[in-house]
Amino acid sequence: MKNKRNVLFCLVILLTGAIYFAVQALQKNGTHRADFSGEWKSRESISMGGNIVCSYDEGDRMLSKTMKIAEQADFLTIETPNPAPGAAPATSQEKLAFDGKENQIDHGPDRGKKFTVKLSADRQTLTVNSIVHLVVPTPYHVDLRKQMLVYVTEIWKLSNDGKSIAVQANAKSDLFGEERSWKTVFDKVN
């Protein structure tokens, strides 16, 4: 009788240990989820549907064909190379905080942008809402310059395997009213 109890006690301990280690292994697999970190290169030239491309300065992530992204718990940092021919190797860096607060980048008195960022609960979709402001010449009156605002929504979707990011962007200016859309797909280089 005592032998049966010892065997039963040992089986319970072994079974408990096996269940514990199985649960630990599943939790570790579940926490290793793909994220936005890495070096990325666009599959093809970025097509922005019209003159919306004029809204962005050199080095802006919206013009870049390559990006280096580092994802943290509360923000992303995005580094993009300076695309100007003959320019010294330099990068611009942008921080996208997930706190929903408005951030601002100034490129001088006539150019800049304000933006907010939201990351989905599953950390696979990033939404960036920007207002790009710039001063442009008025058509047929080159000496007269007006403030123009371009409202941009970018939706970044990370693939399940973490090997590509699809960026769907929609933009509309307050001066021209026409909405432009474009999609850029980035593949992970490393």
N, C-alpha and C positions, 0 to 999 in steps of 0.2 A: 504494500500500500504506500509506504514511504517512497519507494522507488518511482512509482507512478506520479506522485506529487512532484518529485524532483525533475522528472522528465517533462512534465506539464509546465513547471515553472521555467525550465530552460527554453522550451518551445515558445512560451509567451515572451520571454526576453528577446529571443532571436527574431520573432515576428515583429515585435515593437521596434527593434533596431532596423530591420529591413524596411519597414514602413517609413521610419524617420529618415533614412538615407534616400529613399525614393522621393519623398516630399522635398528634401533639400536639393536634390538634383533637378527636379522640375522647377523649383523656384529660381535656381541659377539660370536655367535655360530661358525662362520667361523674362528675366530682367535684361538679357542681352538682346535688346531690340535695335533695329537699324535706326540711325539718326542722320542728321544733315552734315555731320563732320566729314571732312575730306577735301580732296582736290577734285574739281569738276570742270568739264569742258563741254561746250555746246556742240550738238551734233551737226549743226549747219549754221550758216550766217544768221544773225539775229535780224528778223524782218519785223519792222514796227508799223507797217501800214500807214505811210504818209509822213507828214512833217512832225509827228509827235517826237521823233528821235531828236529834234532840235531842242527839246526841253531838258535834255540831260547834258551835263558837263563831262569832259574826258575823265575817265577813272570811275565814273558812276557805275554801280553794279548793274544797272539797267542796260548799259551798253556793252558790258564785258562779255567776252567769249569764254573766259576762264575765271574761276573763283576758287578761293581757298576758304573753307568754312570751318569754324570751330564752334561746336554746340556745347553750351554749359546748361546748368539747371534752369537759369532764369533769362538767358539771352544767347544770341548768336553773334559771332564776329565774322565779318566777311571781308576778305582782302582781295582786291582786284589789281592787276598790273596796269601801269600807265600805258595806254595804247599809242601814244604819239610817236611817230617815226623819228628816230634820232634822239629821243629823250633818254635821259639817264634812267637806269632801271630803278623804278620807284613803284610803290604800291599805295593805294588808298585803302583806308580801313573804315568800315561802318559797323556800328553796334546796333543790333536789333533786340531791344529789351521786350520781354513778353508781358510786362506789367500793364499794358494798355494805355500808358501815359504818352502824351504827345512829345516827340523828340524833334529836333530841328538841326538842319545842316545849312550853313550859309556859304555860298560860293562868291560872296561880294554883295554890294548893295542892290544889284539888279537880279540876282539869281539865288535860288536856294530851294529847300523843301522842308515840309513838316510831315511827320508820319506817325502812325500808331501800328502796333504789331500784336497779333493774337495767335497763339499756338493752340491747336486742338488738344483735347484731353488725351488722345492716343499718340500725340506728338508726331503725327505723320503729315499734318496739313498746317501750313503757315499762311496767314492772311495779313498783307501789308496794305494799308490805306494811306496814300500820300496826296499832298497838295503841293505841286511844284509851282513856284512863282518865278516869273521872269519878266523883263521889260523888253518889248519888241517894237519895231517900227510899224507904224500904221500903214496899211496898204494905200498906195498912191500919195502918201505924205511921209516921206522918208525922215523928215526932221521931227515929226511928231511921234513920240514914243508912248506906249500904253502898257499898263500892268496886265499881264495875262496869267491866269491860273489854269493849271491842268490837273484834273482830279484823276488819280490812278488807283486802281485796285489790282493787286497781284495775289494770286492764289498759287502757292507752292505746294505740290503734292509729291511726297517721297514714296517711291515704289516700295512694295512689301519687302523685297530683297535688299533694299538700300542701295541699289546700283544706279538709279537714275532719279532726277528731279524734273518734273514737268511744271513750268511756270506759265500760267495763263494770266495775261494782263489785259485790262480794259482801261482806256483813257478817254477823257472828254475835256475839251478846253472851254472856258467861259466865253471866249471871243468868237470861236467858230462853231461851237455847239455839236459838231460831228463827233460821233464816238468811234474810236479805233480799237481794234483787238489784235493781239498776237500771242503766239504760243512758242515758247522756247524749251527744248528738252536738253538737260545736261546729263552727261554720263560720268560716273565716278572714274577718275584716272587712277587713284590708288586706294 
